[in-house]
Amino acid sequence: MPLTLLKAGESSIITRIGGKPEVRQFLEGLGFVVGTPVTVINEIDGNVICAIRDTRVAISKEMAKKIYV
């Protein structure tokens, strides 16, 4: 299921990254790599705030739809 379906406070493991190669490379640069745990902190104004690898990252809802957990 896409990352956007997780509610605030829920955690899961990334199973797949979709999208074009440029999008996948951008997300991997932010730390969104298959097998990495991710926690949704909050959703504000269409942005999803995630905790990944001891940092917090805000990505657009469109980007979050390309991350499968």
C-alpha positions in Angstrom: 0.0 0.0 0.0 1.2 3.6 -0.6 2.7 5.6 2.3 -0.2 8.0 2.1 -2.5 5.4 3.6 -0.5 5.3 6.9 -2.0 7.5 9.7 0.0 9.8 11.9 2.2 7.8 14.3 2.1 4.6 12.2 5.3 2.9 11.1 6.1 0.4 8.4 8.9 -0.9 6.2 9.5 0.4 2.6 8.9 -2.4 0.2 9.0 -0.6 -3.2 9.7 2.8 -4.7 7.7 3.6 -7.9 7.9 6.4 -10.4 10.4 7.5 -13.0 14.1 6.9 -12.4 14.7 10.6 -11.5 12.0 10.4 -8.8 13.3 7.1 -7.4 16.8 8.6 -7.3 15.6 11.8 -5.5 13.7 9.7 -2.9 16.7 7.4 -2.3 18.8 10.5 -1.7 16.4 11.5 1.0 16.7 8.1 2.6 13.7 6.3 1.2 15.3 3.0 0.4 13.7 -0.4 0.2 13.9 -2.2 3.6 14.1 1.0 5.6 11.6 1.7 8.4 9.5 4.8 8.0 7.1 6.6 10.4 4.5 9.1 9.3 4.6 12.0 11.8 1.9 14.2 10.3 0.2 15.4 7.2 0.0 19.2 6.7 -1.3 21.1 3.6 -0.9 18.1 1.3 2.7 17.4 2.6 3.6 14.2 4.4 6.1 14.6 7.2 8.0 11.3 7.8 10.7 10.2 10.3 13.3 8.1 8.4 16.9 7.3 9.5 16.8 9.6 12.5 15.7 12.6 10.5 12.3 14.2 9.6 11.5 14.8 5.9 8.5 16.5 4.3 7.5 15.3 0.9 4.5 16.0 -1.3 1.5 13.7 -1.3 2.3 12.9 -4.9 5.8 11.7 -4.0 4.4 9.8 -1.0 2.1 7.9 -3.3 5.1 6.4 -5.1 6.5 4.9 -1.8 5.0 1.5 -1.0 5.1 0.0 2.5 
